[in-house]
């Protein structure tokens, strides 16, 4: 009891009422007042006297301030979650969704859709353009191969015509002793004065760049040049028309320097054949 | 807002209706305590507009932090007056308020200084002066500092040049004196 009296007289309760205590002291005072009714009564006395003192010292604030402060507190009611809204429950149900955001998002989506469509269209267009290009290329290739084919057919027709033509005689030129494997065919029409050599059946060694084969016709024992030709690596289906001549007893081919010679080099004779 | 007269409730009723967040509780709270609280605030802050701001802040804070008040820990007014005093002191020490005071216009200086020095006659302070005079001068000065100016007892001891123990005793005696007076 002595302790409690001393505690009361220490002045701590007064400081507690004045809010001039540390957190620790505060908890201590609160523990004391909850434990000892005497302390609680003392505290209550102090509080009442200070409250009365404050009331004695009261200053009435201006009349306008009452409205202002109450209004500010009442305005806060709307934002106050803890305040019961039982007086205006209908208001909550009266809230109508503002339609603007909906329209807003419609245009947003429409714009996005348009953009997507545009990108898709451009992509499709590019693809179509590429396909068209490919098709055009193929068409060109096809038409050129077609052209080649038709010209080949025309040429073959012509060649076939030569063999069918009874005026043409086909002479087999056989290899000389040096070149026994060499062989070629010459078609000669004295009436049309045409000499053709069959490039497809040309069985001669390949000539180099410095030399060419030269076809000779023996007319009355003398050689007459009928022009030069090449034996290339790739076989040709052509029949090559040589220079014209009205008559000949025999044909021969020699290997001559490029461009041909005036007289045949006899030791370079590849093939020879006569009627 | 029309006024039909001040609303008054018992402290228990008031606490109960404040807990239930009833609208009438705010009006009752204001009518019952605004002048007492304003009395304390306006002794710390002389400027009327600033004191009124603090009174408003005080009520907002009381309303929003009411859940932290417990009757176990003391009377409602004790809790509220501490909120008011702390807000007033915060305001007094705030940068804005200090700057505002430095930037007083020249022509207002005379009245401002008058207000600061409290030489203006305020009829509402008449009763207090009498009352405070029933206290001994040393009790009066300590109450002035701690209760009205918001000094801590440590600051008051420093200001008056008295040991801490003496300050506590004087403060207690002053309040004992008040208790005699009011009871």
Contacts between the chains, C-beta under 8 A, distances in Angstrom:
chain1	res1	chain2	res2	distance
A	9	B	172	7.1
A	10	B	168	7.0
A	11	B	168	3.6
A	11	B	169	6.3
A	11	B	171	5.9
A	11	B	172	4.1
A	12	B	168	7.9
A	14	B	168	7.7
A	14	B	171	5.4
A	14	B	172	5.2
A	14	B	175	5.2
A	15	B	153	6.1
A	15	B	168	7.1
A	15	B	171	7.3
A	16	B	74	7.7
A	17	B	74	7.2
A	17	B	78	5.4
A	18	B	82	7.8
A	18	B	146	5.7
A	18	B	147	6.6
A	18	B	153	8.0
A	18	B	171	7.8
A	19	B	78	8.0
A	19	B	81	7.9
A	19	B	82	3.7
A	19	B	85	6.5
A	19	B	86	7.1
A	20	B	146	6.7
A	20	B	152	5.0
A	20	B	153	5.5
A	30	B	72	7.3
A	30	B	73	5.6
A	33	B	72	7.7
A	33	B	73	7.7
A	33	B	74	7.8
A	34	B	72	6.4
A	43	B	74	6.4
A	44	B	75	7.0
A	45	B	179	6.0
A	46	B	175	5.9
A	46	B	179	7.3
A	47	B	74	5.8
A	47	B	75	4.3
A	47	B	77	7.1
A	47	B	78	4.9
A	48	B	75	7.3
A	48	B	182	7.4
A	49	B	175	6.2
A	49	B	178	4.7
A	49	B	179	4.3
A	49	B	181	7.9
A	49	B	182	5.1
A	49	B	183	7.5
A	50	B	77	7.9
A	50	B	78	7.2
A	50	B	81	7.7
A	50	B	147	7.7
A	50	B	175	6.9
A	50	B	178	7.3
A	51	B	36	7.3
A	51	B	75	6.6
A	51	B	77	4.5
A	51	B	78	7.4
A	51	B	81	8.0
A	52	B	178	7.6
A	52	B	182	4.2
A	53	B	131	7.8
A	53	B	147	7.6
A	53	B	178	5.3
A	53	B	182	7.2
A	54	B	36	4.3
A	54	B	37	7.8
A	54	B	39	6.1
A	54	B	40	6.2
A	54	B	77	7.1
A	54	B	81	6.3
A	55	B	35	7.8
A	55	B	36	5.2
A	56	B	127	5.9
A	56	B	128	6.0
A	56	B	131	5.7
A	57	B	36	7.5
A	57	B	39	4.4
A	57	B	40	7.3
A	57	B	43	7.6
A	57	B	125	7.9
A	57	B	127	7.9
A	57	B	128	4.7
A	57	B	148	7.9
A	58	B	35	3.8
A	58	B	36	4.6
A	58	B	38	7.2
A	58	B	39	4.4
A	58	B	124	7.8
A	59	B	35	6.1
A	59	B	38	5.1
A	59	B	39	4.4
A	59	B	42	5.5
A	59	B	122	7.9
A	59	B	124	4.9
A	59	B	125	7.6
A	60	B	34	7.9
A	60	B	35	4.8
A	60	B	38	7.3
A	60	B	124	6.8
A	61	B	34	5.7
A	61	B	35	6.7
A	61	B	38	4.5
A	61	B	52	6.4
A	61	B	55	6.0
A	62	B	52	7.2
A	65	B	34	7.9
A	65	B	52	5.4
A	65	B	55	6.8
A	65	B	56	7.5
A	66	B	1	7.4
A	66	B	3	7.6
A	66	B	30	6.2
A	66	B	34	7.1
A	67	B	1	4.5
A	68	B	56	6.9
A	69	B	30	6.5
A	69	B	34	7.7
A	69	B	55	6.9
A	69	B	56	4.9
A	69	B	59	5.3
A	70	B	1	6.6
A	70	B	26	6.3
A	70	B	27	6.3
A	70	B	30	6.2
A	71	B	1	7.4
A	72	B	56	6.3
A	72	B	60	6.8
A	73	B	26	5.2
A	73	B	59	6.2
A	73	B	60	6.6
A	73	B	63	5.5
A	74	B	23	7.0
A	74	B	26	7.3
A	76	B	60	7.1
A	76	B	63	7.3
A	76	B	64	7.8
A	77	B	23	7.4
A	80	B	21	7.3
A	80	B	64	7.8
A	82	B	21	5.8
A	82	B	67	7.9
A	83	B	21	4.5
A	84	B	20	7.4
A	84	B	21	6.0
